[in-house]
Amino acid sequence: MTWFKNQKRNSIDSWDDLCYEFTAHFTASRTQPKTVVSLESTIQGKSEPLRDYIERFNKEVVQVQGADESMKKYLIAKGLRAGTKVKKAVQFDRPRTFNEFLAIAKTYIRYEEELYADSLNRDRKEEPAAESSKKSFHGKNKEGKPAREGKGLVGRFMEYTPLAMSREQNSC
């Protein structure tokens, strides 16, 4: 109603003028439906894990009308980061359906997550536990002032193991 009241007096002479002005004003503010072209621009980032890329692609595909199964399979494979093992596997195996693609991807997701967990464990083993526990209590505090000396760690828990994956990802 505010838009209508702000129109200049006698600027609209006919119903056609009103329709044109109305649609010109309100069409731009309306959310436009996504197309296959917008889905084609969904690609895997340089350091984006495969799981995150597939989740992001699936969120986009739900918003696209008219994307059939073969188009989804083609576009998700096309958007994979170049040079990855999963891209090579998909190029060689040529899955027939989108679900076959997801089955292949699931294997590589597990592989990526195992590599990530191994790297965390390797990093943890390289740093002695006593050294890592001292770092958090000695040195400087947030303001850059020397931290006060404490008694050290007191209690049962002397070390903590970082989780390799969230609990949601681990539930099978």
C-alpha positions in Angstrom: 0.0 0.0 0.0 2.9 2.3 0.8 4.2 1.9 -2.8 0.9 2.8 -4.3 0.5 5.9 -2.1 4.0 7.1 -3.1 3.1 7.1 -6.8 3.0 10.5 -8.5 -0.5 11.9 -9.0 -1.8 11.0 -12.5 1.3 8.8 -13.3 -0.9 5.8 -13.9 -3.5 6.2 -16.7 -4.7 2.6 -17.2 -4.9 -0.8 -15.7 -2.1 -1.9 -18.0 0.1 0.9 -16.6 -0.7 -0.2 -13.0 0.1 -3.8 -13.8 3.4 -2.9 -15.4 4.5 -0.5 -12.6 3.4 -3.1 -9.9 5.3 -6.0 -11.4 8.4 -3.9 -12.2 8.6 -2.8 -8.6 7.8 -6.1 -6.8 9.5 -8.6 -9.1 13.0 -7.5 -8.2 12.3 -8.1 -4.5 10.9 -11.6 -5.0 13.2 -14.6 -4.7 13.8 -16.0 -8.1 13.7 -19.8 -8.5 17.0 -21.5 -9.0 17.8 -23.0 -12.4 20.1 -25.7 -13.7 22.5 -22.9 -14.5 22.8 -22.0 -10.9 23.3 -25.6 -10.0 26.2 -25.8 -12.6 28.0 -23.1 -10.7 28.2 -25.3 -7.6 31.7 -26.6 -7.5 33.9 -28.2 -4.9 36.3 -25.7 -3.2 40.1 -26.1 -3.1 40.1 -27.4 0.4 36.5 -28.4 0.8 36.0 -32.0 1.9 33.9 -34.2 -0.3 31.2 -34.6 2.3 30.7 -30.8 2.6 30.6 -30.4 -1.2 27.9 -33.1 -1.6 25.8 -31.7 1.2 26.0 -28.2 -0.4 25.1 -29.6 -3.8 22.1 -31.5 -2.4 20.9 -28.3 -0.7 21.1 -26.5 -4.0 19.5 -29.4 -6.0 16.4 -29.3 -3.8 15.8 -25.7 -4.8 16.1 -26.4 -8.6 13.0 -27.3 -10.6 13.4 -29.5 -13.6 16.7 -31.1 -12.8 16.4 -34.8 -13.8 18.5 -37.6 -12.4 21.0 -37.7 -15.2 21.5 -33.9 -15.1 22.2 -34.0 -11.3 24.7 -36.9 -11.8 26.5 -35.0 -14.5 26.6 -31.7 -12.7 27.8 -33.1 -9.3 30.6 -35.0 -11.1 31.5 -32.0 -13.2 31.8 -29.9 -10.0 34.3 -32.2 -8.3 37.8 -30.7 -7.8 40.1 -31.7 -10.6 42.8 -34.3 -9.9 41.0 -35.9 -7.0 40.7 -39.7 -6.7 37.0 -39.6 -6.6 36.8 -37.5 -9.9 39.1 -40.1 -11.6 36.9 -43.0 -10.2 33.7 -41.4 -11.5 35.3 -40.8 -14.9 36.3 -44.5 -15.1 33.3 -46.2 -13.6 30.6 -43.9 -15.0 27.8 -44.4 -12.5 24.4 -44.9 -14.2 22.4 -43.1 -11.5 22.8 -40.3 -9.0 22.5 -42.9 -6.2 25.4 -44.9 -7.7 27.5 -41.7 -7.8 26.7 -41.2 -4.1 27.7 -44.8 -3.3 31.1 -44.3 -4.9 31.4 -40.9 -3.1 30.7 -42.5 0.2 33.7 -44.7 -0.1 36.0 -41.7 -0.8 34.4 -39.7 2.0 35.4 -42.5 4.5 38.9 -42.5 2.9 39.2 -38.7 3.4 38.0 -38.9 7.0 40.4 -41.7 7.8 43.3 -39.7 6.3 42.3 -36.7 8.4 42.1 -38.8 11.6 45.5 -40.3 10.9 47.0 -36.9 10.4 45.6 -35.7 13.7 47.0 -38.8 15.5 50.3 -38.3 13.8 50.5 -34.7 14.9 49.5 -35.6 18.4 52.2 -38.3 18.7 54.9 -35.9 17.4 54.3 -33.5 20.3 55.2 -34.9 23.7 52.2 -34.8 26.1 54.2 -33.1 28.9 55.2 -30.3 26.6 51.7 -29.7 25.3 50.3 -29.6 28.8 52.8 -27.0 29.9 52.2 -24.7 26.9 48.6 -23.8 28.1 49.7 -22.9 31.6 53.0 -21.1 31.0 54.0 -18.3 28.8 51.8 -15.3 28.3 48.1 -14.7 28.9 45.6 -13.0 26.5 46.9 -9.5 27.3 50.5 -10.5 26.6 51.5 -10.3 30.2 53.5 -13.2 31.7 51.2 -15.8 33.1 51.5 -16.7 36.7 53.1 -19.9 37.6 50.6 -22.5 38.9 50.9 -25.9 40.4 50.4 -27.5 37.0 47.7 -30.0 36.2 45.9 -31.3 39.2 43.3 -34.1 38.9 42.7 -37.3 37.0 42.8 -35.9 33.4 46.3 -35.1 32.2 45.7 -35.4 28.4 42.8 -35.0 26.0 42.4 -36.8 22.7 41.0 -34.6 19.9 38.0 -36.0 18.2 38.5 -36.9 14.5 34.9 -36.5 13.6 31.7 -35.2 15.2 29.3 -37.6 16.8 26.7 -37.0 14.1 29.1 -38.2 11.5 30.1 -41.2 13.5 26.6 -42.6 13.9 26.1 -45.5 11.6 
